[in-house]
Amino acid sequence: MKLINDIISTINENTQNALVKEVRIGPFWTGVWSKYGGLASTTFTHEPAMPPPIKEAGRLTEKSIGEICHYANSDCLLKASVGMAAINSAIEVDLNKCRNINASEVLFEKGKDRKVVVVGHFPFVAKLRRFARQLWVVERKPQSGDIPASEAKRVIPQADVIAITGTALINGTMGELLSLCPEKSLVMVLGPTAPLSPVWFDYGVDLVSGTRVIDPELVLRMVSEGVVFKQVHGRGVKLLTIQKEKKGSQHLT
C-alpha cells in the first residue's frame, strides 16, 4: 500500500538498519520494541492445515527494523499486525504538534448534531449516538446496531464526519475507505494501530488519534499477558492526536 510505504520512507535510515529488540504477539495487541515501543491490533485467521503465518517467527530479533516494518504490506494479517507495530515503534513523532486528547473526545465535539460514520465498533459509540444527528457504525463483524462493511460505500459519502479504525491498514481496506470520503467531510483515523505521522494529511485525513508507548518494557509485558487496551491506557501509553494545519473552523478547541 502506497500510504504504508510513504510512512516507512520517513523513518531514518539508521533506524531502519538497526535490529529489532523485541516482538510480542498477544491475543489482542502486538507490540514491537525497536527505537521506541509500538502497538498494533493483533489480527489473524489461521487453520491447522495452513502454513505458519510468520515463517521467521522465533528469529524476528535477527531482522532489521526496516524489514519488519515492510511486513505491514503482507497479505498475512498477523504478519501485517507485526509490521504496523514495528512502524509505530520506529517513526519519529513531533510531540510539539500533538494534543494529549482521546479520539472519543474529538468525535463528541466534532460529531455533535452531524452525520457521522465510524468504521470499527469502538467502546464509545453508544455515547456518540447521543451527540450525533445520525450515526452509522460500519463493522466487518457487526454487533447490535452496526451495519456490515459492505454498506460503507453507501454511508460514507453521506457523512460530515468520518472516523476510520487504524486496523484498516492491516486488512488492506484503508485506501478504499479514504477514497469514499467526501472532500468537505472531516476525516480522522484512530486507534493504537494508526501511526502518528503527518503523511496521513497527504491522503485527505484531517486528524490522527493514536498512541505513544512511553514504557516499552512494561507495555510489552502486559501485551504478553493478554491485556485489553483499557488496561494499558495510563500505564506506559499516552493517547495523542495530531491534526492537519487547515480547515480552521474544524480545529480542536
Secondary structure, DSSP 8 states (H G I E B T S, - for coil): -HHHHHHHTTS-HHHHHSB--EEEE-SSEEEEESSSEEEEE------TTS--SSTTTT-GGGSBHHHHHGGGG-SSHHHHHHHHHHHHHHS---GGG-B---HHHHHHHHTTTSEEEEES--TTHHHHTTT-SEEEEEESS--TT-EEGGGHHHHGGG-SEEEEEGGGGTTT-HHHHHHTS-TTSEEEEESTTS---GGGGGGT--EEEEEEES-HHHHHHHHHTT--HHHHBTTTEEEEEEE-S--GGGS--
